[in-house]
Amino acid sequence: MNDWNIQSRAHLCGECGNGFEDKQAYRTILWSDEAEYARLDLCDACWEEKYQEGSARPDGFLSAWRGVYQAPPPAPPEAIQKETAEGLLRKLLELNDPVYLNASYILAVMLERKRVLKVKDEFREEGRRILVYEHPKNGDVFTIPDPELQLTELDVVQKQVADLMENGLPSDESQAEESGDAEVEIEDPESEETSEVPDPDHQPDRLESANV
Ligand SMILES: [Zn+2]
């Protein structure tokens, strides 16, 4: 089960295909679909017709809630900064690396306190508590398992989060190092000398020292 997921809000009803309008109420259902969580956004009519409580729901049904659709802003959203808590959380969820499970949870709690994220629901799966966070502005849903951190672990995780926010993910750093190496090779002084060797009359001293 991959419970590291971002499920984005649809811009149209998953049943009838009608587009959502700004401020329109919609329903979301979340279910477990073998390898990952699946999400379906519905207009009220389709919800009442097919999915409301008491009707047949998908196998693995987990949660349902009501939301209000907000049309995306006309301008493209700002690029995500790697050092912001939200940008870092999105990167960690995409990486889906258990090493960052604790850090993701701490970031989600931080963002909940800042009211960037809201807890929509929680459920238990295979004995673990899974929290369903929603980003109210764009409707993205983050499903994050509660790592049940001990107080003694908090300090280490908070340091890990602070380090990630300051320096970014290790993969970002190695990319920067690679491009740095490429620049060094271009400026390599030895390759310049080699290119001057075919014209020895103008560089006698240098040729002599090279032959010693
Ligand atoms: Zn519909």
Boltz pocket constraint, residues with backbone or C-beta under 6 A from the ligand:
constraints:
  - pocket:
      binder: B
      contacts: [[A, 13], [A, 14], [A, 15], [A, 16], [A, 17], [A, 18], [A, 42], [A, 43], [A, 44], [A, 45], [A, 46], [A, 47]]
      max_distance: 6.0
